Amino acid sequence: MCGVPVMSAIMSTSVWLQEACWSVPPVLHQKKLEACHNRACLSRLVFAFKAVLQKLNRVFNLDWLLYALLHTGEMVLQCNEGVLAVHHAGRSPGDAGFLKVECNGGLNQKRAAIADAVAVAWLMNRTLVVPVLETDQYWGDESGFNSIFNETHFIERLSSIVPIVREAELPANLTTFRRLAKTRGDVAFYHWLAGRSKNVGLLVLEKFSHKLSYRDEHVSREVQRIRCFANLEALKFTDSIEATGRKIVRKLRSARGSYVAVHLRFEQDMLAHAKCDFEGTRAERRELEEMREEFWPYRNHRDNDTIEGNRGAGRCPLSPEEVGRLLNLLGFPRSTTVYVASGPVYKPEKSMPGLTKFFPNLVRLTNSQKPGTSSLNITSLLEYEERKRFGSHADQLAALDYLVCAHADVFMPSFTGNMDFLLEGERRYAGFRTTIIPNRPRLAGILAETGLSFGEAQKRVYEVHPPVQRFGFEPRLGSELGAVLRHRHSVFSHPLPECLCVKGKLLPDEAYAAALAEF
């Protein structure tokens, strides 16, 4: 028996579960978790108070409840082998032609595009050619698919869904047609394109990113499952990247125990694109404006795109100092180890002390950004040989950052982007690991008011991020499952319900909704 009096349990179960699942930092609740000695005990608590949970369900977002159920052993997110597979009815490679996609952008934009490409190949009944990763115009990394991802695993894991071949295996003299795919195209568009290109041996889709709709009404449940399966199961990094990532995580845990990972978006290109004021000098503002004019000229010529308006609307990444202050207000102690995932930070000698004054124990992959930054005292995790191997490949460094962030005790991005959406989903899929999504529009004024006392600032931050919404989930709207579980952006950030299995099996929509309604 758990030894918890019935009346006390009734009064405290909802608060205990909510805190155990949502509050930060999670280490503060270790004793509460230890009070329930095993899963059977927690399971008895959950199901003994169904009525309490059912009432809470009408008010709170379902994600925290799913977290609790996950740890009873009744629900698991990761489905068994083959459960998510949508079979291609025994087609042989090349039967209906080939599809080749050229993915552009940074690593995580390319990763989402690859998952979309698998779904598009299935929709068009074509054999997929291993995707081409274009060289990014800013970072200049020429790493190919097999330099970042495990190509053999990708092909074999998807073999029951879409046949995949390497480009060297393509037949000679194929009729080729190149086109730019429709942005966020729906199922109907790709069916139309399949009909128009049925006599084309090799269809090449250029600039392939964000080419498949995220909206549930535009794509079928099968398509969402395929995207989810391709992203979370088929796309694994190379053995070298995986091994180095595991080594870094082990190093962090053995030396420091738990750690918080922050995706710090404070690179020069990010600041130029964001068009925000970060209290830089006149020369720095001019430098960012010139870069914006070179790469994103439209940002300098839109009347409604102002520096003041962007900050108030939450369109600006948090600065290093704002990240430090926010974590401090959320209750993380000064001794917390903070892993910083980012590209080269803009003017680090000026910007990073704003973070280190709150959290001096900063670590990152490599501290060799620019001469003169060694005084920042940020620990570098990569050894010399590893820096030589990965240092000149931005996408491979981004892959290592992804792995370390995926396994962090807490993850928080300073801005929203492809990496952050993907990590949200990966961390949910791996067991609802704690993720903080700052509400930037509402936090902008609070973090800017330096005259507030710590207590008043913390109270206002907690009003913006109450426990049940502290990690950016939208409140429950109505009773439709999609409104409860789906983030408005994509299946990549909310892999529910497509990737949710109950006792190893996917449920039909009606049965799935009914199963949740019981609680």
Order of alpha helices (4+ residues) and beta strands (2+ residues): alpha-alpha-alpha-alpha-alpha-beta-alpha-beta-beta-alpha-alpha-beta-beta-alpha-beta-alpha-alpha-beta-alpha-alpha-alpha-alpha-beta-alpha-alpha-beta-beta-alpha-alpha-beta-alpha-beta-alpha-alpha-alpha-alpha
